[in-house]
Amino acid sequence: MPRAIDMHVHLPTGSFLNGAIKPYRLAAEKFFRSTVRECEMDEVARMYEGMDMVGVLLAWDAETATGLPPLANDEVSDIVKKYPGRFIGFASVDPWKGRRAIDEMERAVAELGMSGAKFHPGIQAFYPNDARFYPLYEKITELGVPALFHTGTNGLGAGMPGGMGIKMDYTRPIYLDTVAADFPELTIIGAHPAWPWHEEMLAIIGHKSNVFMDLSGWLPRYIPKAIMDEARKRLQDRILFGSDYPFIQPDRWLTDFDTLEGFSDEVKRKIFYENAARILKR
């Protein structure tokens, strides 16, 4: 059993940093107060191996809303196959592509071996509870894999005039409540602590057993107290570790978490590994 499953890992490659998010990269680095260094996945695999950790790699397709090239599911799948046991792949499809998105989601799971779906409503510019996208969720439910949605504030476009056109309302977690109600067999993961709507997200998790939260994108010391109080007790089975690499290094996240008090070894095992392993059927 590995030490942890990092549920939120982006590729530090040119295809992501200088392709899929190119115009947003500088703003994101300022938001995270770190310079992101491009590197090859060989180096990333060695790093995760050294930490005894499995990383969930996220593909990216926001082509309709941004005009930028996707980080292809095939690229992520090839990396997962090259480093067996080290990475897990989550596919990305652009929900605005309609039937093509549905077909690509099926191909990604059935042929490429991907283990989940990744959405960023803010960058992809869609409301998750829009019924036009329900056929896509029906397919994901049929495939039996979880769907991860970005929630809360956004590092991409942060601090720039107009937020570079990114509208944060798309990422309010309350829209996921509708999806969770209408698709009770679909496992939904709200990515990030969902600030400033974190209490909204906690209410959803407490009400619907098919909804989870990953803690990526924030160092633990900055995560709202209400979230961490719930993670220690009532919602300890529904909270997942995630770093948001390469914007936050996973070892830095874990070191910061170790400074917090009140987390038993049992709860840490759940957050770092067991909850994710259950969702991913590992």
Secondary structure, DSSP 8 states (H G I E B T S, - for coil): --SEEEEEE---SHHIIIIITGGGHHHHHHHHTS------HHHHHHHHHHTTEEEEEE-B--HHHH----B-HHHHHHHHHHSTTTEEEEEE--GGGTHHHHHHHHHHHHTT----EEE-HHHHT--TT-GGGHHHHHHHHHHT--EEEE-S--STTTTSGGGGG--GGGG-THHHHHHHHH-TTS-EEEES--TTSHHHHHHHHHH-TTEEEE-TTS-GGGS-HHHHHHHHTTTTTSEE----BTTS-HHHHHHHHTT-SS--HHHHHIIIIIHHHHHHT-
